[in-house]
Amino acid sequence: MSSTPVIDVERLNVRYGDFHAVKDLSFQVRRGELYALLGTNGAGKTSTLETVEGHRPATSGTVRVFGRDPRDRGSVRPRTGIMLQESGFSPDLTVRESIRLVGGLTRRTDRVERLLGVVGLEHKADTRVSRLSGGEKRRLDFATAVYGTPELIFLDEPTTGLDIQSRDDLWDAVDRLREDGSTVVLTTHYLEEAQQRADRIGLMHQGVFHREGTVSELTRTLPATIRFSLPLSAPEPPPPAVGEGEGRFLIETPGLQKDLHVLLDWARDHAVELRDLQAGPTRLDDVFRAIGEE
Ligand SMILES: Nc1ncnc2c1ncn2[C@@H]1O[C@H](COP(=O)(O)OP(=O)(O)OP(=O)(O)O)[C@@H](O)[C@H]1O
């Protein structure tokens, strides 16, 4: 990985009149990374991304993409692919024409047939955009964003509206782009996708980073959990298990393996059946839920 960041944001502020949407935000995205910008509703993700994509001027602060001002479209746009939340295709164009048109605007080269294959739209090549389903439109969005394997790809909620198979196909395509060296910036409300794929995550809340780092850096600040139920006739389980009512118990622990051992030994010694046993490390969902509590 080169040490020069692909994206360099320094003390970015975005204001809408009196409303301060993004507050002194700084982050970098390194070459080859998959960086996920996540956050609560209204956190400022879109405002930040629109600035980085060159669609919106910063109120203050500096944003550099490939070392340039992203509004310098002539130098930045040909190296960038953008999949927005809502596509702007002309409904009268066919799928093939849409890919060709958007591809041409980027001044990159690619084969339309190859892209149709990547997104599984070969059989819809001559269908008008107005006749596509929501999921098919989303796949067309992706095809145009990755036309010519751009160095930097923005994926804004890329899998919303896609069925499981199409999601898996899209992520396989992203994996191949990354093998070819592309850098990816992702926003999504599907946290498990970010948890599985992101090298680093910027978790926004009310215009600032609540946390930033790798998944393990984000999740290790919260304890792992063990959940189980006991029949009403069972004895009290050992601490640190806490009753949650109706025979359900919760253990929050920084030492998952040790406390699980203690619990299983206790259950065996007392000949008790642990029902609905679930044990696992902290997930990104838990970090999200904790935002409001801190
Ligand atoms: N054009 C605008 N004028 C005034 N306020 C705006 C404008 N655009 C966004 N905002 C406000 O700025 C805040 C951040 O909005 P933004 O769209 O960046 O958030 P987000 O993190 O993308 O949210 P979501 O996950 O809900 O899409 C919100 O409170 C929003 O209401």
Ligand as a Chemical Component Dictionary entry (heavy atoms), coordinates in Angstrom:
data_LIG
# 
_chem_comp.id                   LIG 
_chem_comp.type                 NON-POLYMER 
_chem_comp.pdbx_formal_charge   0 
_chem_comp.three_letter_code    LIG 
# 
loop_
_chem_comp_atom.comp_id 
_chem_comp_atom.atom_id 
_chem_comp_atom.alt_atom_id 
_chem_comp_atom.type_symbol 
_chem_comp_atom.charge 
_chem_comp_atom.model_Cartn_x 
_chem_comp_atom.model_Cartn_y 
_chem_comp_atom.model_Cartn_z 
_chem_comp_atom.pdbx_ordinal 
LIG N1  N1  N 0 -29.901 20.542 2.008 1  
LIG C1  C1  C 0 -30.048 20.493 3.336 2  
LIG N2  N2  N 0 -30.575 21.511 4.034 3  
LIG C2  C2  C 0 -30.705 21.479 5.367 4  
LIG N3  N3  N 0 -30.353 20.416 6.141 5  
LIG C3  C3  C 0 -29.843 19.360 5.506 6  
LIG C4  C4  C 0 -29.670 19.312 4.073 7  
LIG N4  N4  N 0 -29.136 18.119 3.751 8  
LIG C5  C5  C 0 -28.988 17.434 4.897 9  
LIG N5  N5  N 0 -29.410 18.174 5.939 10 
LIG C6  C6  C 0 -29.397 17.759 7.370 11 
LIG O1  O1  O 0 -28.061 17.452 7.720 12 
LIG C7  C7  C 0 -27.998 16.305 8.559 13 
LIG C8  C8  C 0 -27.100 15.277 7.946 14 
LIG O2  O2  O 0 -27.729 14.787 6.791 15 
LIG P1  P1  P 0 -27.051 13.652 5.895 16 
LIG O3  O3  O 0 -27.974 13.402 4.755 17 
LIG O4  O4  O 0 -25.653 14.027 5.594 18 
LIG O5  O5  O 0 -27.074 12.424 6.925 19 
LIG P2  P2  P 0 -26.881 10.851 6.686 20 
LIG O6  O6  O 0 -25.880 10.406 7.694 21 
LIG O7  O7  O 0 -26.562 10.574 5.265 22 
LIG O8  O8  O 0 -28.307 10.283 7.089 23 
LIG P3  P3  P 0 -29.168 8.990  6.627 24 
LIG O9  O9  O 0 -28.474 7.765  7.168 25 
LIG O10 O10 O 0 -30.462 9.251  7.345 26 
LIG O11 O11 O 0 -29.282 9.027  5.136 27 
LIG C9  C9  C 0 -29.426 15.842 8.741 28 
LIG O12 O12 O 0 -29.917 16.330 9.979 29 
LIG C10 C10 C 0 -30.181 16.498 7.583 30 
LIG O13 O13 O 0 -31.512 16.791 7.949 31 
# 
loop_
_chem_comp_bond.comp_id 
_chem_comp_bond.atom_id_1 
_chem_comp_bond.atom_id_2 
_chem_comp_bond.value_order 
_chem_comp_bond.pdbx_ordinal 
LIG N1  C1  SING 1  
LIG C1  N2  SING 2  
LIG C1  C4  DOUB 3  
LIG N2  C2  DOUB 4  
LIG C2  N3  SING 5  
LIG N3  C3  DOUB 6  
LIG C3  C4  SING 7  
LIG C3  N5  SING 8  
LIG C4  N4  SING 9  
LIG N4  C5  DOUB 10 
LIG C5  N5  SING 11 
LIG N5  C6  SING 12 
LIG C6  O1  SING 13 
LIG C6  C10 SING 14 
LIG O1  C7  SING 15 
LIG C7  C8  SING 16 
LIG C7  C9  SING 17 
LIG C8  O2  SING 18 
LIG O2  P1  SING 19 
LIG P1  O3  DOUB 20 
LIG P1  O4  SING 21 
LIG P1  O5  SING 22 
LIG O5  P2  SING 23 
LIG P2  O6  DOUB 24 
LIG P2  O7  SING 25 
LIG P2  O8  SING 26 
LIG O8  P3  SING 27 
LIG P3  O9  DOUB 28 
LIG P3  O10 SING 29 
LIG P3  O11 SING 30 
LIG C9  O12 SING 31 
LIG C9  C10 SING 32 
LIG C10 O13 SING 33 
# 
